Amino acid sequence: MDCLFCKIIAGEIPSTKVYEDEQVYAFRDINPMAPVHVLIIPKLHLASANEITPENAAVVAHIFQVIPQIAAAEGLTGGYRVITNCGPDACQSVRHLHFHLLGGCQMSEKMV
């Protein structure tokens, strides 16, 4: 598979890791949109949220269990935003399910 994020998980492409366990890998975004911008990805390759099924949904639940831990480790005491993009109209740039953890500043109320 020629997936950028799978290569990052495998250590073939360098990244700045902030968290890792058996199911999840989290690293700093190379083009941050906020003072804290971490990408959180399942180690299981899923192209997008469209591929979440009852059989693999536990990994997504696990991601949402570790997000508060990552946010706390990053000092995001005032809150944070979690975003995922799904498909070309949403500007999903890497076809591997990922969640953006954004924080460290006051976010805009506008979502688009």
ABEGO torsion letter per residue (X at the ends): XBBAAAAAAAGABBBBBABBBAABBBBBBABBABABBBBBBBABBBABAAABBAAAAAAAAAAAAAAAAAAAAAGBAAEBBBBBBBEAAAGBABBBBBBBBBBGBBBBABAX
